[in-house]
Amino acid sequence: MVSLQKSSVVFSPNVSGDVRNAITNVLGMPEVASQGKYLGLPTIVGGSKSTNSLLERVKLKTARPVNEL
């Protein structure tokens, strides 16, 4: 289970404001400039994804009932 109160979203500088707003609204999480470090390691892990496919994946995952995840 994800704790929405403890979660936040970080975006690349290349992501437009409209897309940022759409994603943060769908997820119900605030945007932060940097996640910082945890146990001395960066908390951001992963590679680049296209903005459109990421937004579609977010929409699909948030549209399903919780018991289907």
C-alpha positions as CSV (number, residue, x, y, z in Angstrom):
1,M,0.0,0.0,0.0
2,V,1.3,3.5,-0.9
3,S,1.0,6.2,1.7
4,L,-0.2,9.3,-0.2
5,Q,0.7,11.5,2.7
6,K,4.3,10.5,2.5
7,S,4.5,10.4,-1.3
8,S,5.5,13.0,-3.8
9,V,6.4,13.4,-7.5
10,V,9.6,14.7,-9.2
11,F,9.6,15.7,-12.8
12,S,12.2,16.3,-15.4
13,P,12.7,20.0,-16.4
14,N,11.4,18.9,-19.8
15,V,7.9,18.1,-18.6
16,S,5.4,20.9,-19.2
17,G,3.4,22.5,-16.5
18,D,0.1,21.2,-17.9
19,V,1.4,17.6,-17.8
20,R,2.8,18.1,-14.3
21,N,-0.6,19.4,-13.1
22,A,-2.5,16.6,-14.7
23,I,-0.2,13.9,-13.2
24,T,-0.2,15.4,-9.7
25,N,-4.0,15.8,-9.8
26,V,-4.5,12.2,-10.9
27,L,-2.1,10.9,-8.3
28,G,-3.1,13.2,-5.5
29,M,0.5,13.8,-4.6
30,P,2.5,17.1,-4.4
31,E,5.3,17.9,-6.7
32,V,8.8,18.5,-5.1
33,A,12.0,19.8,-6.6
34,S,14.2,17.0,-5.3
35,Q,13.6,13.8,-3.3
36,G,17.0,14.0,-1.7
37,K,18.8,10.9,-0.3
38,Y,17.9,7.9,1.8
39,L,20.7,6.0,3.6
40,G,23.2,8.0,1.5
41,L,21.7,6.9,-1.9
42,P,19.6,9.0,-4.3
43,T,15.9,8.2,-3.9
44,I,15.3,8.6,-7.7
45,V,15.8,5.4,-9.7
46,G,14.9,4.7,-13.2
47,G,15.2,5.8,-16.8
48,S,13.4,8.1,-19.1
49,K,9.9,7.4,-20.4
50,S,7.9,9.4,-22.9
51,T,5.5,11.8,-21.2
52,N,2.5,10.6,-23.2
53,S,3.0,6.9,-22.4
54,L,3.7,7.7,-18.7
55,L,0.5,9.8,-18.5
56,E,-1.5,7.0,-20.1
57,R,0.0,4.4,-17.7
58,V,-0.9,6.6,-14.7
59,K,-4.4,7.0,-16.0
60,L,-4.8,3.3,-16.5
61,K,-3.5,2.4,-13.1
62,T,-5.5,5.0,-11.2
63,A,-8.7,4.1,-13.1
64,R,-8.7,0.5,-11.9
65,P,-10.3,-0.5,-8.6
66,V,-7.8,-1.1,-5.8
67,N,-8.5,-4.8,-5.6
68,E,-7.4,-5.3,-9.2
69,L,-3.9,-4.0,-8.6
